[in-house]
Structure formats: C-alpha cells, structure tokens
Amino acid sequence: MPGKEKNSVKRVLIVDDHPMMRKGLAQLIDDEPDLKVDGEADTAGQALDALAARKFDLILLDISLPDKNGLELIKDILTLRPGLPILVVSMHDEATYAERVLRAGGRGYLMKQEGGKKLLEAIRQVLDGRIYLSERMAAHILEIFSGRRAETVSPMERLSDREFEVFQLIGQGLGTREVATRLHLSVKTVEVHRGNIKKKLKLKSATDLVRQAVRWVEMDERS
C-alpha cells in the first residue's frame, strides 16, 4: 500500500507465552505495510504493563497464560482500555472458548492451526469493527442467541467464567488452597465455586469432581 502515512499503520501487541509462536506471528504481521508488531508479552502482567505504557490498536491474545486466565485478562484489558479490539489466537477448541471470549469482550477467535491468510483476514475484520469467527462457530453462536439451542446447552457451558477457571485448575492438579492462591480468592470462595460446579455438572462427590476435571483437561490438551 504505497503512499500510506506512517500514523495509519496499526500497532499490534502479541500476548503469548510461546516465543516461537510470537516470532512467527510477528514475522507474518510485519510483512504487511499497514500493520506493525509494537510489543510482545509472555504473561498477563507484562501485557498490562505494556498497555499502561503505550497505545495499541489491536491485541492478539492466547487464552492460556502462566499467570492469569485469558478470559480474565480480556476483562482487565478492557477496563484499562475500553473498546480496544482483542483477537484471541489459541490452540484450544473454539467450541469451548469462543462464546466465552465474546462474552468477556473479545472481538474474535481463531484457532492456531489456521493459516496466515486466515489470521490476516481475522485481524483486518476485527480492526474494521467486526466480529471474527469461523463459519461453523458463527452458526453455532447464532443458534445460541436465537434461542434454538436453549434446551441442548451442555453442562460445561452453564459454568460461569470463574467456575470454568476453577474447574480447569482442579483438572491441572491444584487443591482448593492452591486454587485460592492462584486466583487471589479466599478458600471459602473457592469452596463455594466447587460446590456450584458439582451441582451444575451433577457430580456427587469431590472425587468425582477431580476425576471429571482431570479428564476434561486431558481432552482439551489433545484437541
């Protein structure tokens, strides 16, 4: 795009804890004359520090970070920078996470196995103020909002974002006190979340909860 003014270049912050992934994304984006990677972060804390220091036009965000769940980071980012477009690029199945990302305020969801062409398409669509989802996921979301899937919502979809986060951490082998420390919650609050999860997933005991959570995390990592 010859003749483009410098200030028309859109500045991108990449938030991903895999250095090779960040490098690949940066190379792809920096090859575009109207896009520039102006910052990288491998933790939620680094991302928030970068946002406090300078302005970006778009955040590319992985949902799995070492210090904070990506869904919570989306909410934190939008508190700091309301309206900032956030596109999640993740290895995790969109069927599990895309709706939660949109509810949290994200503007799109792209799975990492999609090619560079799809990524650039998603970036430009989100920068243009639109939502980006795969055709399959867009149809799924439309069914949800039309009310046609109300009776077939899975138990996992009934978990709140915080309950979902607690469930994931249980599946990763963390005990109640460890979950409380990780999420900066009281032990009592985590116990309430555990109780709600058991009720929503129709699990009879704490052992059943742990077993179900471990199985779910293993399946999610293989997806």
Summary of the structure (lengths in Angstrom):
residues: 223
radius of gyration: 18.5
end to end distance: 38.4
largest distance: 65.5
contacts: 667
relative contact order: 0.09
helix: 58%
strand: 13%
